Amino acid sequence: MKPLSRTSLIIFPILISTMAIAQDDDGIKREIELGALVTSGNTQERSLNFAGAVIIDREKWEYNFSLDGLYTSSDSEVKGQRFYGIASAKYELTEDSSILTRFSHEDDRFSGFDSQSDFTISYGRGFLQNRTDMGLTVNTGPGVRWSRLDNSVFEEPIFRVAGDYDWTISSSAAFNQQLSTEVGTDSNIYRSETGIETRILENLTLKFSLNIKHQTIVPAGRDKTDTETAVTFVMNF
């Protein structure tokens, strides 16, 4: 039996696990996250996921720009490639209500669509204001979705309902759950983003995340549900 080479035993499940940078300068917050998996030897695999966000707070206005992506390959064959960007502007009406305009664009190489975009205007309402450790915001409103396939664009009106729940479990643990439903005349899209972080050291936390997307109508030969699960280290500095 041929002995294993040294490279066959080298597995970097968290070569660059996650890097996060958060700054608050004159109402501007920036965050960058990067994770990677590289294996060599009998199996050549690469996986890269990244995310970045900029939040600008200007009195009653809040602007949010975010982008996340995923790239995976096995034995030089691309297995997954996705980019998802969101730009939004929120205007505070009262302490617990707001108006949100939101635009998103997703380019998923393996979804069957060339890309999908949507624009919505919604009313937001805050709940649990009497709790210092929890927060819940619900947004509802109409919009439009554009799906591009084979050089054609399909447009449909949608109605979006989204909830964002935060729970500070303790001084070293936090939980976040985001749920959204986009009901369209042709198809519906449901998203669930779950994350929990546990602090290990002063600037190091362990993060578990589970993201699920389900679309009721997809091109032939494609799955309706996509799931991403990750366990990473988050470094703050």
Buried (B, 14 or more C-beta within 10 A) or exposed (E): EEEEEEEEEEBEEEBBBBBBEEEEEEEEBBBBBBBBBBBBEEEBBBBBBBBBBBBBBEEEEBBBBBBBBBBBBBEEEEBBBBBBBBBBBBEBEEEEEBBBBBBBBBBBBBBBBBBBBBBBEBEBBBBBEEEEEBBBBBBBBEBEBBBBBEEEEBEBEBBBBBBBBBBBEEEEBBBBBBBBBBBBEEBBBBBBBBBBBBBEEEEBBBBBBBBBBBBEEBEEEEEEEBEBEBEBBBBBE
